[in-house]
Amino acid sequence: MVIRHLLLIAGFALTLALFGLLGCARPDPKPVGLRTCLDGHSRPSRVVFSPEGRILAVGSEEEYVRLWDLETGQVLFRLVNAVNVKALVFSPDGNTLATACQEPIIRFWDTKTGQEKTSYRDDIGKVSLLAYSPDGTTLASWSDLQIGVQRILLLNVASGTRKAPLSPPPTANFFHSIGFSRDGQTLAVTHGKPNGVDLWNLKTRREQFVAVGPTDAKIDDGSVGEVFFCSDGRRLAFYHEETAIRLWDLDKQKEQSSFPVANKAKFPTATLRADGKLAAIGDGRGIISLWNTETGEKVTEIQASRHHVPFAYFSPDGRTMATRDILESAVKIWDVPTLLEQSK
């Protein structure tokens, strides 16, 4: 009996030794700056912070939207009628989440109860992008009414009535982002062609096209990705996939600054902090690089995923960053001050 016990102990010790040699004795150490992982998603495709930064909404291609409490790391609600979500946006007061999925319906959810408040279905087509005006009275959507026919719809949230739509140029075949200026008077839209940003004056309903890149750039020299009105209200920030991060001065109507970003991804991802001073760029190695847009220098980088080009999202106050990879089940939450501190 004693010999048998000794053999069992020896076998167990040998197994532990082999696992140690293979690097399996303990999990990888927690990366610096990683606060938590919100796990259990099936192909997460959309992520958005609530205005106060305490709730994170995550939509997936193969299941419902989840609302996470970032303080506890727990799921608050599962929005069961929001499956295969295409667009998510919180109202400015944080009390409502608007969602658009595969079917031509925009749903409005109460973020305090997780219940559907109302929905809008009036011939809107398939919605790909959503944006609230800063005062919360208008919801803008990019809609595909039929093949080759797109519209920017403006919905009065209180009454549920629709204003006359804006018509993008016929070359706007690929959507990227849509967003209101801080005063709510201008709507910025980016799409694959032509390579620039459309600025719509919502009072006059006139469109101004802002070209990017050299004046002799060809129309297909790359497309513009996400576009952001900086928190100062005077600058427009966007990422041009073939050239650089660019900051556009709205008052002077000219480019304020730009810098090239070396990126090894065929389809890179980019986002900017609300103040326009920090950019997060995802590449094909699963790495998110943080760039100082004022100096044009890379600050630091993190291994955000192991499979694919990761996406990054900043909280409204810029202190938290969420990253996702459509091939991973977890959305990762990072502490931005810690990431910046480790680079010093």
URZI-V437434 format. One record per residue. N is the residue number from 0. RES is the residue in one small letter. D_LAST is the distance of its C-alpha to the last C-alpha in Angstrom with 2 decimals. Layout:
n/res/d_last
N/RES/D_LAST
N/RES/D_LAST
This chain:
n/res/d_last
0/m/60.06
1/v/57.84
2/i/57.40
3/r/56.46
4/h/53.78
5/l/52.38
6/l/52.28
7/l/50.46
8/i/47.84
9/a/47.45
10/g/47.11
11/f/44.43
12/a/42.45
13/l/42.83
14/t/41.57
15/l/38.42
16/a/37.87
17/l/38.32
18/f/35.88
19/g/33.30
20/l/33.94
21/l/33.55
22/g/30.21
23/c/31.97
24/a/32.02
25/r/29.28
26/p/27.27
27/d/23.83
28/p/21.08
29/k/19.69
30/p/16.57
31/v/13.41
32/g/13.79
33/l/17.47
34/r/19.64
35/t/23.05
36/c/25.34
37/l/28.40
38/d/30.85
39/g/34.42
40/h/34.36
41/s/36.51
42/r/34.82
43/p/32.62
44/s/32.96
45/r/32.04
46/v/29.40
47/v/29.21
48/f/27.79
49/s/30.22
50/p/29.73
51/e/28.56
52/g/26.24
53/r/28.08
54/i/30.10
55/l/29.26
56/a/32.19
57/v/32.24
58/g/35.10
59/s/36.25
60/e/38.60
61/e/40.84
62/e/40.90
63/y/40.52
64/v/37.75
65/r/35.99
66/l/34.53
67/w/31.80
68/d/30.92
69/l/27.13
70/e/27.44
71/t/29.85
72/g/29.10
73/q/32.85
74/v/34.99
75/l/36.78
76/f/39.20
77/r/40.30
78/l/41.87
79/v/44.65
80/n/46.03
81/a/42.72
82/v/42.69
83/n/41.13
84/v/39.31
85/k/38.55
86/a/36.98
87/l/35.56
88/v/34.87
89/f/34.82
90/s/36.87
91/p/35.04
92/d/36.34
93/g/35.19
94/n/38.73
95/t/39.60
96/l/38.19
97/a/39.92
98/t/40.19
99/a/41.85
100/c/42.91
101/q/45.23
102/e/48.28
103/p/48.81
104/i/47.97
105/i/45.29
106/r/45.03
107/f/43.77
108/w/42.56
109/d/42.38
110/t/38.91
111/k/40.39
112/t/43.16
113/g/42.20
114/q/45.59
115/e/46.50
116/k/47.55
117/t/49.12
118/s/48.90
119/y/49.69
120/r/51.72
121/d/53.58
122/d/53.52
123/i/49.77
124/g/49.42
125/k/46.38
126/v/43.30
127/s/39.96
128/l/37.78
129/l/37.89
130/a/36.48
131/y/37.44
132/s/37.99
133/p/35.97
134/d/39.16
135/g/39.94
136/t/43.41
137/t/42.99
138/l/41.74
139/a/41.28
140/s/41.70
141/w/41.80
142/s/44.94
143/d/46.80
144/l/50.44
145/q/51.78
146/i/50.94
147/g/49.80
148/v/50.10
149/q/47.00
150/r/46.89
151/i/44.41
152/l/46.08
153/l/45.63
154/l/46.74
155/n/47.71
156/v/46.22
157/a/48.71
158/s/51.87
159/g/50.92
160/t/52.40
161/r/51.00
162/k/50.70
163/a/51.70
164/p/49.15
165/l/47.12
166/s/47.87
167/p/45.08
168/p/46.13
169/p/48.00
170/t/45.25
171/a/42.78
172/n/43.16
173/f/39.61
174/f/37.80
175/h/34.05
176/s/33.32
177/i/35.00
178/g/33.80
179/f/35.13
180/s/33.96
181/r/33.06
182/d/36.61
183/g/38.18
184/q/40.21
185/t/38.55
186/l/37.96
187/a/35.61
188/v/36.48
189/t/35.06
190/h/36.97
191/g/37.34
192/k/39.85
193/p/40.00
194/n/36.38
195/g/35.51
196/v/35.37
197/d/38.51
198/l/38.42
199/w/41.43
200/n/42.76
201/l/44.20
202/k/46.72
203/t/48.25
204/r/47.36
205/r/46.53
206/e/43.90
207/q/41.64
208/f/40.05
209/v/36.68
210/a/36.34
211/v/33.03
212/g/32.32
213/p/34.55
214/t/37.99
215/d/39.62
216/a/37.67
217/k/40.02
218/i/40.49
219/d/39.10
220/d/36.02
221/g/33.87
222/s/33.66
223/v/31.52
224/g/29.77
225/e/28.51
226/v/29.05
227/f/27.62
228/f/28.68
229/c/25.65
230/s/25.91
231/d/26.90
232/g/30.00
233/r/30.02
234/r/28.00
235/l/28.53
236/a/25.73
237/f/26.63
238/y/25.81
239/h/28.28
240/e/28.22
241/e/29.43
242/t/27.43
243/a/24.47
244/i/22.88
245/r/25.16
246/l/25.41
247/w/29.03
248/d/30.22
249/l/33.15
250/d/34.72
251/k/34.81
252/q/35.47
253/k/33.22
254/e/29.88
255/q/27.14
256/s/24.41
257/s/23.63
258/f/21.52
259/p/22.34
260/v/20.71
261/a/21.44
262/n/22.80
263/k/25.04
264/a/26.78
265/k/30.32
266/f/29.92
267/p/26.23
268/t/25.10
269/a/23.02
270/t/22.39
271/l/20.77
272/r/19.64
273/a/22.46
274/d/20.92
275/g/20.57
276/k/16.98
277/l/15.48
278/a/17.36
279/a/17.61
280/i/19.54
281/g/21.42
282/d/22.88
283/g/25.66
284/r/23.63
285/g/22.82
286/i/19.19
287/i/17.59
288/s/15.06
289/l/13.19
290/w/13.65
291/n/13.16
292/t/16.88
293/e/16.85
294/t/15.11
295/g/16.19
296/e/12.94
297/k/11.88
298/v/8.62
299/t/9.25
300/e/12.62
301/i/14.72
302/q/18.20
303/a/20.11
304/s/23.58
305/r/25.66
306/h/28.53
307/h/28.12
308/v/26.15
309/p/24.29
310/f/24.41
311/a/21.84
312/y/22.75
313/f/20.92
314/s/22.56
315/p/24.07
316/d/21.56
317/g/18.63
318/r/17.14
319/t/18.65
320/m/18.99
321/a/21.96
322/t/22.47
323/r/25.84
324/d/27.65
325/i/31.39
326/l/32.13
327/e/30.34
328/s/31.73
329/a/28.59
330/v/26.48
331/k/22.96
332/i/21.19
333/w/17.39
334/d/15.40
335/v/13.29
336/p/11.24
337/t/10.36
338/l/9.55
339/l/7.22
340/e/5.60
341/q/5.52
342/s/3.81
343/k/0.00
